[in-house]
Amino acid sequence: MQSQLDIIEDDNEICPIDTVEDVLNAHNWSFNRINNEELLVDITGKSGSYKLFFIWQEDMNAMQFCVQLNQEIEQNNFPTAQKAILQLNEEMWMGHFDLPEATRKPSYRHTALIPRTSRAQVMDLLENLVDVSLAQCERHYPLFALLASANDIDDQILSLAVMDTVGES
């Protein structure tokens, strides 16, 4: 009979990317395992589609997670988008939005330390990470859709766009 310590040690032998696969399979999402440390999945949310990237860094016991929105910010709105992301990030408790100049596609990023614990606990942690990240992307999707339009966005429109709303239309 295995002791609890043996079970935890056995679970630690498993790469957390394997546990990510379990989370994705639970959602019936198709994914691409790039290598032992990286995984990519394309999903469709309520508002749009997203690319999810998982990168395991074993030396740090950390999972880098990124959700890239399918919207490309128009060049004329890029400075405004950077300002909007700065405002959004000031309110974030976990993770942050990023706007790489090379792709001009907004991303939500978060790095989570993965404790040496049971596979079930790691699965719960990863499930929560995905849920929180997608909720943030869905919440701010209309703002990024506005910034992806060809229209010039001024500060007044931006201040309304980053404002929290109640309810749905």
BELVENKA-V483306 format. One record per pair of residues at least 12 apart in sequence whose C-alpha atoms are under 6 Angstrom apart, sorted by the first residue. I is the first residue (numbers start at 1). J is the second residue. Records with the same first field share a line. If there is no record, write none. Layout:
I = J / J
This chain:
8 = 117 / 118
11 = 118 / 119
19 = 123
37 = 55 / 56
38 = 54 / 55
39 = 53 / 54
40 = 52 / 53
49 = 70
50 = 68 / 69 / 70
51 = 67 / 68
52 = 66 / 67
53 = 65 / 66
61 = 113 / 114
62 = 112 / 113 / 114
63 = 111 / 112
64 = 111
65 = 109 / 110 / 111
66 = 108 / 109
67 = 107 / 108
68 = 106 / 107
69 = 106 / 107
71 = 105
72 = 104 / 105 / 148
73 = 104 / 147 / 148
74 = 148
77 = 147
95 = 109 / 110
96 = 108 / 109
143 = 161
